[in-house]
Structures are given as structure tokens and as C-alpha cells.
């Protein structure tokens, strides 16, 4: 079964990436970008806005598609994840919903964190992060 998901790639004015620490499987305890499953009838942009608000308390403007990845999901599902660039339109970052923590991370910090599988490689391949 394929499950449509979205994610948000958000940088602040200091070029730090917004990450959340996953509070539930899959990826519990790993750092990733905010995102999750689309709800029935929801567009990608609506899903990105909802997921970011639920997980971080931030309101965002959704930009262009950065890239798509397939990841193994729960119960043998395949998560088809479309990650979009986004910018903060308002709010203060606070962990919520299934996020245990939220933080802005400099590019140099990313290699030291337990990141979701393939996140760093995908962001680099898509040209979002420097090589």
C-alpha cells in the first residue's frame, strides 16, 4: 500500500533548518523535517500547512517541490513523501502533536544528530543543502 505524505523544508534568516524530533514510529527519536500523511481530499499545500502547524506551531507559506522519496512505513506500507520548500509566515516554534522537540539547526550540526534515514542525502541531492 502506498501512502501519500508531505514534508516542509524550512530555513530561517540564519540559514538554519527547522527540525522536529519524532515522538512516534516510524523514526521515533530521530530528527526530521516536519511532515506527515495527507488527509482525505487534502492538497499537498494544505497538508504541508496543517502538518507544520500541528508539529511546530508555525504558519507557513508553501513554495516549490524540492523532491520526492519513498520510505518504508508501518505495516508494510510505502510512504511516498513529497518535500516542499516553505517559509515561516508567523508563530513561534513549539513541539506539538507527534513531535517531542523542535529546533533550528545549522548545516554543520546536521551530521551530529540522529537524523531520519536518507534525510541528509536527499536534501543534498536536491540542492537544498550544500555538498
N, C-alpha and C positions, 0 to 999 in steps of 0.2 A: 504494500500500500504506500502510495506517495502522499505526503502531507506538505501543503504549501505553507511556507514560513517567510518572514521578512526580518531584516535587521537594519540597524541605523549606525552609520559611521559618522561620528560627531567629533569635531575638533573645536577647542576653544581658541581665544585670541593668541594664546601662547603655544599653539600647535600641539597641545596635549589631547590625547584621545580619551573619550569617555568610555569607561569600562564598568561592567557590573560583575559582582561575584555571584555565580549561580547558586540558588538556595535549594534547588530540586534537580532530580535526574531529568534528562541526561546531563552530565557535566557538573553535577553538584560539587561546589568548592573550587571550580575553575573560573577564571576571569574571561569575559567575553564582551562583545558589544551588545547593547540592549536589543531585544527582539523576541519573536516567538511565532506561534501558529496564527494564521489568518482565521478569522471567524467567518461563518457562512455569509456570503454576499458582500464581504468587505473587499475594497480595493487594496492594492499594495500600500498606497499612500495613507489610507485610513488606518491600516494595520500598523504601519510604522509609527504614526502619531499616537495611537492608542497604547501600543507596547511601551514606547519610550515614556509616556506619561505614567503608566502603571508602575513601571520598574524604577523610574528615576525622579518623577515629579516634574520633569521638564516638558514644556511645549516646544515642538519643533516644526520647522518648515522642511519639507521633503524635497530633495534635489534629484539628481540623476542616479540611475542604476550604476553601481560600481562593479558588481559581478554576481555570479550565481554559483553555489556549491551544493552538492548532495552530501548529506551526512547520515550515518546510521541513527535511527531513532528508537524509541521504545517499542517493544512488541514486534520487532522485525520491520517496522516502518522505515521508509526513507524520507528524511526531511529535505525538501527542495527549498533552499534558503536563498532569497534574493536580497542582497545587501545594498542599501541606498545611502548616498551621502545626505546629510541633514545638518541644519544649523539651528541653534537654540533661539527660540522666539520669546521665551520667558520661563520663569520659575527658578527654583533653587534645587540642586541635585540632592535627593534624599532616597535611600534604598526603600523600595516598596515591592508589593506583590511577591514574586518568587526570587527577588534579589536580596541577598544577605548583606551586600555592601555596594557602594558606588563610589567611583573616584576618577579623577583626571590623571592620566599617566603620560609622562614624556616618552618619546620614542625609545630613549636609552633605557627606560625602566621595563619595557615590554619583555625583553629576553629573560628578565629575572623573575617574572611572575608565572604561576601555573596557568597558562592560557588554554582555552578550548583548542582541541586538536585541529590543526591546519589553519587557525586564525591568522597567525603572523605571516605564514606563507601566502595565503590568499590575498591579504591586504598589500603585501609586497608585489605579488604578481600583477595585481590590478593597478599598480602605480599609485596607490593611496599612501603607502609608506615608502621611504627611500630604501634602496637596496643596501 
